[in-house]
């Protein structure tokens, strides 16, 4: 439904209601009857208890979790864009590749949290897929705010904090190797014993920061601001451009790709006893010929498969969230139980592809194909089996759905216009 210009008010849940949502989410992940993805954008959950809950992949954009109890909560791959987590207890939480752009975590306790590749960049630079997603009372995402947050012993390897505020945050003994900290406000932060090897501190404001015992290369500080004069000079620089992901690395050699396939087949055939699971994470396979390839249970977040030939490929239960599959040929591919959340499938061809649920353990459990927030504009889905597929907030504008089976598919918030 098109946005009508009306500002929406937030919905407040009780603890019992939230508990039921969490239980259904677990059933959804396990493929059990009665399951449903946790979909609570802009809800007011302040002060409620989510400790120990598994909310992997939950949609929680703009949610209010102020002073919430999230100790040990699993939020891997969750969407927390613009969330309010001020004062929340996130000790020991898991936030692998969680979208926290524009989130406010001021004063939150995140001690011991696993935050590898978490995204805490400036939310004001994000263009949401639908204007209605941001038209909520009081919701104006800006730079992520980690000021005064406790981040002791966190694992923030390769985290993205470009342009965020983190003044007086405590990063004691944190792992921040390879983190992106360009133009980040790090004044008065505590980095005692922190691992900053390979971190990008270009234009970061480190005035008053305590770097005693930090593990880093002194050359990394050359482009950072340590004095008022250096900070003033950086403020005169033009604004940072909207961050784009780094260009794909060179593709692997045919021999290396063949070895990956061989090891994966051994791994599948031996139930993991020998060989190695296929890991395509971030690889550049643009234009690759993978016709009929066996990629069952492969992992490959952010893999580049633009223009790849995947006709008849076996991709059952593969995890390819964020993959670039623009103009890829997936005709007749077996995609049962696949995860393609936030994948780009613009102009791809999925004619006759099977994206129905994957039965596990003699059909006692099922795994839905998940294309949450996937971009399928202009794609061809003729005769595709999309029964039970999760297409929440997916964009199918102009997609050819002739003969496609969408029975029981989840289409909440999906764009189906021509």
Secondary structure, DSSP 4 states (H G I P E B T S, - for coil): ----SPPBPPPBPPHHHHHHHHHHHHHHHHT-TT----B-TT-B-TT-B-TT-B-TT-B-TT-B-TT-B-TT-B-TT-B-TT-B-TT-B-TT-B-TT-B-TT-B-TT-B-TT-B-TT-B---GGG---S-GGGT-BTT----S-B-TT-B-TT-B-TT-B-TT-B-TT-B-TT-B-TT-B-TT-B-TT-B-TT-B-TT-B-TT-B-TT-B-TT-B--GGGGTTSB-SHHHHHHHHTSPPPPPP-PPPPPPPPPHHHHHHHHHHHHHHHHTTTSSS---B-TT-B-TT-B-TT-B-TT-B-TT-B-TT-B-TT-B-TT-B-TT-B-TT-B-TT-B-TT-B-TT-B-TT-B-TT-B-SPEEETTTTEEE--B-TT-B-TT-B-TT-B-TT-B-TT-B-TT-B-TT-B-TT-B-TT-B---
